[in-house]
Amino acid sequence: MKYFNSLKRYLLVTFLGAAAVANAQTQQPWAYGYIGTDSANYYKDYVGVRFQVTSPLSIAGQKNCVEANNNAADGWTNMTVVTTPLVNVPIVMNHTADSLGGSTFPAGSMTGKICVIWRGVTEFGQKASNAEAAGAIACVIINDVPGGGPLGMLAGTYGGTVSIPTFMIGYADGQAITAAYADSLGSVTLTITPWGLDLGNDLGFVPSGYAVWHDYAIPANQVMAPGKVPYLGLDGAFVANYGTNTETNTNLSANVSYTPTGGSATTIYTGSETLASFPAIDSIFAIYDTMQYDMASHITGPGTINVAYTISSDSTDQNPSDNTASYSIYLTDSLYSKGRYDFVNNHPIADNYEAPGVSTTDFYLWGPMYYVANGHVAINNVTWSMTSSTDTGVILNGFSIGAYVFQWVDGSTLHNSANVPDSIIENGELNLVGGGIYPFGGTNPADTSGGFFTVAIGDSNGNTATVLLDSNSWYFVAPELPVSASGDAGTWFLGIDGSMNNYPRTYGRANFHDYIEYPFIMWPGGCQQGSNLLSASPDDEFAWVLFGGTSNTDSVIFNTQVGLVPAVPFTTTSHFNTTGVSTLNPAFASIQLYPNPTADYINAALSLNQTAQSVTYTIIDASARVISKVVHNNVMSETYTFNTNKLPNGNYFMTIVADGKQVFRKFTVIR
């Protein structure tokens, strides 16, 4: 059992410990390669393989990739990973045979080159095997799903014989490479390296290692609220010395500009920080600006903020392609999005999918944390995507999925009577304030695995556009995902932004400015580790841990953070019910929970206006953990009893869904 005072002390040490010893705005971060185990070279493992397009210049730069490694579970049992840099190697894309790699290629047609193949119905292992037989020294597979990012790959029947390094890259990068190759055969070259390029002077960003802002998209009026600490700009990055020489006066600079819709760009902030000596022994330094800045006085309305980073030093960099990076913040009318957003198609960018290692009977909630500076608007819709390991593209049927909005009330936990606000999210501090249900009826072609789903958020009685957000408050916005569902035996995965990385900002704020900022709530352990349990048995006081930190114990590391931003945006509206009257959802005649507070059991006396084919009772605790889910069929009036005698003291929520209509009630367990 975990006790929260101990957890609190641990988190404070984890996030603020380094700040106590940081004498400047630069430091070497912890960089463990594996959870609980120091690797042979944890700086290299911290970075992961670097995949760069080196020509043509129009598409040059670092790209996200996934590398297949020797893994019996995935079937790559003879795989060789990149240990010696592949520098400026030309690619070959076969257009005369099977461009998807399902057929054999002419012998010797790929000798000394990197084969690039689009993903298709053919097994990954067969593609790589055919490329190797034709003489390729590496194989790159492009995800053919529009908007899709790099994914893990199963070797299939042929993968056990493949020895050449094999990678996957995302759809957008694959499109750019394909177009450049078609323009002039042989014009595209790649550099793939586990660390550096054996150059003397070579500084660069750790891939996805620069600090991005609080949100990717946010209403302009939020940023226009002055003095809001979570919205302060913070510039910084994880910078690596990939060269063999010690660098002097390494400088990280940032230029921040604002462009109003229909207007011209104006510089609103410039900053820099210098590291006097940067050693050449596989070094990584976290370099952050001494200043945090408020953009409120510069913002006049919707538009775009652009942040451009540049690395320089006293030496001339021999590989300048990774010395610049930039990102944008989109100021909207009503949209909040932690990850990237597709404004053309009006949905979040979910180019990857992830799930915790929970048992096949557990449901789980996962999503981002949002800060709201200016409240008094109603939350409108929540959108997300999900996919199944066995049901991709098949119309979903037979179950409903909820989306929930929790307000974080710091210092509200009942587990410690002396608890005071401490900026640490603890078990019991999340209060359910809104929710909505998406019923999958099996007839809508859009309701497919991998699709995007939007629900209107309602209050405890199911009234939509009535949940008002408070000013200066944090909200956890999370859809509920089943690990298994009707007609499906596989695991369900939440759509995530496969490129964004909130860790550098979280790290910089905690270690250099003594402020803990929560990008989203996650589980202890590394990505896809066995310790990724979002749920525990009901008699455990299971506290979720911020997905971040600098320790290798009960925490995670940098290269497991990349691309794990839940793609769960929401919108707000000013057109809400101003009467203050919340009427019971028409599907329900009455609902009553008793006794409340309770010790050993809670009753839900339910009466419906007509018989429901199914009624689902879900118990959620104040850590947003699904405790129980029970389905009753053909219900019009009944009393459901849930045994609470194994639950710790605290607040809980019961949601009741009758044929796609939802209400929820709060109850308290006290002994």
Secondary structure, DSSP 8 states (H G I E B T S, - for coil): ---HHHHHHHHHHHHHHHHHH--SSEE-----SBTTB--TTHHHHHH--EEEEEESGGG-EEE-EEE---BTTTTBSS-----S-EEEEEEE---SS-TTS-S---TTTTTTSEEEEE--SS-HHHHHHHHHHTT-SEEEEE--STT--------TTTGGG--S-EEEE-HHHHHHHHHHHHHSTT--EEEEESS--S-SS-EEEEEEEE---S-SEEEHHHHTSTT-GGG-EEEEEEEEE-SSS-EEEEEEEEEEEEEETTS--EEEEEEEEEEEEE-SSSEEEEEEEEEEE--GGG--SSEEEEEEEEEE-SS--S-GGGSEEEEEEEEESSEEBSS-EETTTTEE---EEE-----TT-EEE--BEEEESS--SEEEEEEEEEEESS-TTSB-EEEEEEEEEEEE-TT--SS-TT----S---TT-EEEEEEEEEEEES--TT-BTT-EEEEE-B-TT--BT--B--TTEEEEEEEEEESSBTTB-S-EEEEEESS---HHHHHHHHHHH-----SBEE-SSSTT-TT--S---TTS----EES--S-SSSS--GGGTTT-EE---EEEES----S------TTEEEEEEESSSBSSEEEEEEEEEEEEEEEEEEEEETTS-EEEEEEEEEEEEEEEEEE-TTS-SEEEEEEEEETTEEEEEEEEE--
